């Protein structure tokens, strides 16, 4: 089973940290990330850009309404995401626990949200404008 894991944080708490404390926190991440990658069960991993660049699309009157961020009502943001593949829920929890947001950054409101994936298709660009499924 695949799990999409969202690495969340609280921007206000992150901003309240001193630059030195923030750097000390993030400097611990590469070793933890490497441990998760070494399991062979990490399928993808990414960090997200600034919340100032977020775009929201939602249906309004039969059309798509586009709203630029940031969204002030958001107290927690997704800072990154990763996907793991595990044989059981317990194994998935063990794997996700290797991610830095599950063990570090309490002062920044870091946390992991795990979502079981029901439908999954992966696409690769083959030639100009053509896609193939994996």
BALOBA-1460 file (C-alpha; in Angstrom, 3 decimals):
// residues 134
<rec num="1" residu="x" x="0.000" y="0.000" z="0.000"/>
<rec num="2" residu="x" x="1.190" y="3.501" z="-0.779"/>
<rec num="3" residu="x" x="0.871" y="6.432" z="1.619"/>
<rec num="4" residu="x" x="1.101" y="10.096" z="0.725"/>
<rec num="5" residu="x" x="2.742" y="11.815" z="3.670"/>
<rec num="6" residu="x" x="2.369" y="15.560" z="4.125"/>
<rec num="7" residu="x" x="5.062" y="17.315" z="6.131"/>
<rec num="8" residu="x" x="3.307" y="20.237" z="7.817"/>
<rec num="9" residu="x" x="4.582" y="23.191" z="9.807"/>
<rec num="10" residu="x" x="3.228" y="26.325" z="11.475"/>
<rec num="11" residu="x" x="4.658" y="29.420" z="9.735"/>
<rec num="12" residu="x" x="4.234" y="31.672" z="12.785"/>
<rec num="13" residu="x" x="6.184" y="29.247" z="14.969"/>
<rec num="14" residu="x" x="8.888" y="28.847" z="12.331"/>
<rec num="15" residu="x" x="9.181" y="32.638" z="11.970"/>
<rec num="16" residu="x" x="9.483" y="33.019" z="15.753"/>
<rec num="17" residu="x" x="12.653" y="30.915" z="15.769"/>
<rec num="18" residu="x" x="16.002" y="32.671" z="15.589"/>
<rec num="19" residu="x" x="17.951" y="32.166" z="12.362"/>
<rec num="20" residu="x" x="20.540" y="30.124" z="14.292"/>
<rec num="21" residu="x" x="17.860" y="27.855" z="15.786"/>
<rec num="22" residu="x" x="16.207" y="27.432" z="12.393"/>
<rec num="23" residu="x" x="19.554" y="26.546" z="10.788"/>
<rec num="24" residu="x" x="20.366" y="24.091" z="13.604"/>
<rec num="25" residu="x" x="17.025" y="22.401" z="13.013"/>
<rec num="26" residu="x" x="17.227" y="22.087" z="9.234"/>
<rec num="27" residu="x" x="20.865" y="21.008" z="9.341"/>
<rec num="28" residu="x" x="19.703" y="17.770" z="10.981"/>
<rec num="29" residu="x" x="17.367" y="16.914" z="8.097"/>
<rec num="30" residu="x" x="19.726" y="15.489" z="5.425"/>
<rec num="31" residu="x" x="20.868" y="12.585" z="7.626"/>
<rec num="32" residu="x" x="17.272" y="11.721" z="8.521"/>
<rec num="33" residu="x" x="16.185" y="11.996" z="4.892"/>
<rec num="34" residu="x" x="19.031" y="9.662" z="3.882"/>
<rec num="35" residu="x" x="17.909" y="7.083" z="6.443"/>
<rec num="36" residu="x" x="14.382" y="7.082" z="4.999"/>
<rec num="37" residu="x" x="15.715" y="6.859" z="1.434"/>
<rec num="38" residu="x" x="17.966" y="3.924" z="2.400"/>
<rec num="39" residu="x" x="14.911" y="1.803" z="3.236"/>
<rec num="40" residu="x" x="14.178" y="1.461" z="-0.477"/>
<rec num="41" residu="x" x="10.501" y="2.182" z="0.224"/>
<rec num="42" residu="x" x="10.529" y="5.913" z="-0.448"/>
<rec num="43" residu="x" x="8.825" y="6.450" z="-3.815"/>
<rec num="44" residu="x" x="9.085" y="10.243" z="-4.132"/>
<rec num="45" residu="x" x="10.007" y="13.225" z="-2.012"/>
<rec num="46" residu="x" x="9.661" y="16.976" z="-2.543"/>
<rec num="47" residu="x" x="9.623" y="20.265" z="-0.702"/>
<rec num="48" residu="x" x="7.246" y="23.064" z="-1.595"/>
<rec num="49" residu="x" x="8.005" y="26.670" z="-2.426"/>
<rec num="50" residu="x" x="6.921" y="29.761" z="-0.554"/>
<rec num="51" residu="x" x="3.353" y="30.077" z="0.679"/>
<rec num="52" residu="x" x="3.323" y="33.475" z="-1.048"/>
<rec num="53" residu="x" x="3.266" y="31.633" z="-4.384"/>
<rec num="54" residu="x" x="0.323" y="29.337" z="-3.561"/>
<rec num="55" residu="x" x="-2.578" y="29.350" z="-6.009"/>
<rec num="56" residu="x" x="-6.061" y="28.112" z="-5.132"/>
<rec num="57" residu="x" x="-8.436" y="26.812" z="-7.794"/>
<rec num="58" residu="x" x="-12.055" y="26.194" z="-6.887"/>
<rec num="59" residu="x" x="-15.370" y="25.879" z="-8.694"/>
<rec num="60" residu="x" x="-17.564" y="28.983" z="-8.658"/>
<rec num="61" residu="x" x="-20.698" y="29.267" z="-10.783"/>
<rec num="62" residu="x" x="-19.616" y="26.547" z="-13.190"/>
<rec num="63" residu="x" x="-16.204" y="28.113" z="-13.774"/>
<rec num="64" residu="x" x="-12.811" y="27.787" z="-12.161"/>
<rec num="65" residu="x" x="-11.967" y="30.644" z="-9.826"/>
<rec num="66" residu="x" x="-8.244" y="31.296" z="-9.327"/>
<rec num="67" residu="x" x="-7.042" y="32.985" z="-6.140"/>
<rec num="68" residu="x" x="-3.424" y="33.854" z="-5.411"/>
<rec num="69" residu="x" x="-1.991" y="33.216" z="-1.944"/>
<rec num="70" residu="x" x="-0.873" y="33.555" z="0.682"/>
<rec num="71" residu="x" x="-4.018" y="32.638" z="2.550"/>
<rec num="72" residu="x" x="-4.045" y="34.338" z="5.937"/>
<rec num="73" residu="x" x="-6.571" y="31.897" z="7.392"/>
<rec num="74" residu="x" x="-3.993" y="29.125" z="7.135"/>
<rec num="75" residu="x" x="-2.317" y="28.405" z="10.466"/>
<rec num="76" residu="x" x="-0.516" y="25.320" z="9.176"/>
<rec num="77" residu="x" x="1.111" y="24.742" z="5.794"/>
<rec num="78" residu="x" x="2.404" y="21.766" z="3.893"/>
<rec num="79" residu="x" x="6.138" y="22.291" z="3.519"/>
<rec num="80" residu="x" x="6.824" y="19.075" z="1.665"/>
<rec num="81" residu="x" x="5.479" y="15.671" z="0.814"/>
<rec num="82" residu="x" x="6.713" y="12.174" z="0.231"/>
<rec num="83" residu="x" x="5.262" y="8.848" z="-0.756"/>
<rec num="84" residu="x" x="6.180" y="5.535" z="0.790"/>
<rec num="85" residu="x" x="5.173" y="1.984" z="0.016"/>
<rec num="86" residu="x" x="4.634" y="-0.412" z="2.901"/>
<rec num="87" residu="x" x="3.116" y="-3.835" z="3.495"/>
<rec num="88" residu="x" x="1.092" y="-2.683" z="6.510"/>
<rec num="89" residu="x" x="-0.116" y="0.397" z="8.364"/>
<rec num="90" residu="x" x="2.402" y="-0.307" z="11.123"/>
<rec num="91" residu="x" x="5.267" y="-0.502" z="8.665"/>
<rec num="92" residu="x" x="4.124" y="2.750" z="7.040"/>
<rec num="93" residu="x" x="4.118" y="4.480" z="10.429"/>
<rec num="94" residu="x" x="7.613" y="3.156" z="11.153"/>
<rec num="95" residu="x" x="8.867" y="4.426" z="7.786"/>
<rec num="96" residu="x" x="7.196" y="7.847" z="8.057"/>
<rec num="97" residu="x" x="8.658" y="8.185" z="11.554"/>
<rec num="98" residu="x" x="12.106" y="8.339" z="9.945"/>
<rec num="99" residu="x" x="11.223" y="11.660" z="8.303"/>
<rec num="100" residu="x" x="12.586" y="14.742" z="10.129"/>
<rec num="101" residu="x" x="9.118" y="16.269" z="10.561"/>
<rec num="102" residu="x" x="8.075" y="13.266" z="12.675"/>
<rec num="103" residu="x" x="10.945" y="13.540" z="15.149"/>
<rec num="104" residu="x" x="12.344" y="17.086" z="14.977"/>
<rec num="105" residu="x" x="10.940" y="20.600" z="14.869"/>
<rec num="106" residu="x" x="8.375" y="20.474" z="17.644"/>
<rec num="107" residu="x" x="9.037" y="24.188" z="18.225"/>
<rec num="108" residu="x" x="8.150" y="24.879" z="14.561"/>
<rec num="109" residu="x" x="4.970" y="22.812" z="14.623"/>
<rec num="110" residu="x" x="6.366" y="20.110" z="12.353"/>
<rec num="111" residu="x" x="4.216" y="17.033" z="11.881"/>
<rec num="112" residu="x" x="3.400" y="14.326" z="9.367"/>
<rec num="113" residu="x" x="-0.062" y="13.558" z="8.045"/>
<rec num="114" residu="x" x="-0.339" y="10.144" z="6.364"/>
<rec num="115" residu="x" x="-2.993" y="9.480" z="3.729"/>
<rec num="116" residu="x" x="-3.488" y="5.984" z="2.278"/>
<rec num="117" residu="x" x="-3.455" y="6.181" z="-1.517"/>
<rec num="118" residu="x" x="-6.357" y="4.450" z="-3.223"/>
<rec num="119" residu="x" x="-5.654" y="5.334" z="-6.844"/>
<rec num="120" residu="x" x="-2.162" y="5.880" z="-8.204"/>
<rec num="121" residu="x" x="-0.884" y="6.334" z="-11.750"/>
<rec num="122" residu="x" x="2.538" y="7.620" z="-12.568"/>
<rec num="123" residu="x" x="3.272" y="9.377" z="-15.860"/>
<rec num="124" residu="x" x="6.531" y="9.958" z="-17.650"/>
<rec num="125" residu="x" x="7.179" y="12.286" z="-20.534"/>
<rec num="126" residu="x" x="8.107" y="10.156" z="-23.554"/>
<rec num="127" residu="x" x="8.335" y="12.530" z="-26.463"/>
<rec num="128" residu="x" x="7.251" y="16.109" z="-26.949"/>
<rec num="129" residu="x" x="3.696" y="16.276" z="-25.648"/>
<rec num="130" residu="x" x="3.225" y="12.517" z="-25.209"/>
<rec num="131" residu="x" x="2.928" y="10.768" z="-21.870"/>
<rec num="132" residu="x" x="3.268" y="7.132" z="-20.921"/>
<rec num="133" residu="x" x="2.032" y="5.419" z="-17.784"/>
<rec num="134" residu="x" x="4.397" y="3.598" z="-15.482"/>
